[in-house]
Amino acid sequence: MNQDELDKKFKEARNFDNRAEYGKAFVIFKALAEEGHAEAQYYLGHYYFMGYGVPRDSVKAAEWNRKGAEQGNRNAQTALGNCYYDGEGVELDYAQAVKWFTKAAEQEDLNAQYHLGDCYFNGEGVVQDYVKAAELFRKAAEQNHDDAQKSLGFCYDQGIGVPQDYAKAAEWYAKAADWGHADAEERLDELRKEGKI
């Protein structure tokens, strides 16, 4: 298939995916993935991971995500990072998770930025670095990643990796609360009751 044909088939698969016709989408994603289409490899990995149109298989999910990740697909890199972080389909390996999250974060993938920030915050696969964690949380938070907004609010609330600033903590907690984070809303209420904002 030439690139135009690949793109047309990929669009067709995405249309099936959007209509939750997973069996039909799976067949097309699989054919495209076998042709080396990196985004289709990511989707195929996702389908295996979720069990869409096929029995759930985390090993195959990791294998297909690796193929897409090695071609530079940031979604596949983030997904492979998550596989290593959670030990899904591969042996748990925080250093490998960091490797793949870093590659995707460098491509501005907000999920990878958040997860990489979490690794730096907790010292998983890297030397613990609160400043770097807060920087990564900020990058993802500014792209409306709700968990990153909550985490950045926590950093400002506690003065971890950034100077303590209750007003900024409240700002980020409020954004996370708008996405439905009950614990962010709860902490925001506590800050008000404590007279900190």
Secondary structure by P-SEA (a helix, b strand, c coil): ccaaaaaaaaaaaaaaaaacaaaaaaaaaaaaaaaccaaaaaaaaaaaaacccccccaaaaaaaaaaaaaaccaaaaaaaaaaaaacccccccaaaaaaaaaaaaaaccaaaaaaaaaaaaacccccccaaaaaaaaaaaaaacaaaaaaaaaaaaaacccccccaaaaaaaaaaaaaacaaaaaaaaaaaaaaccc
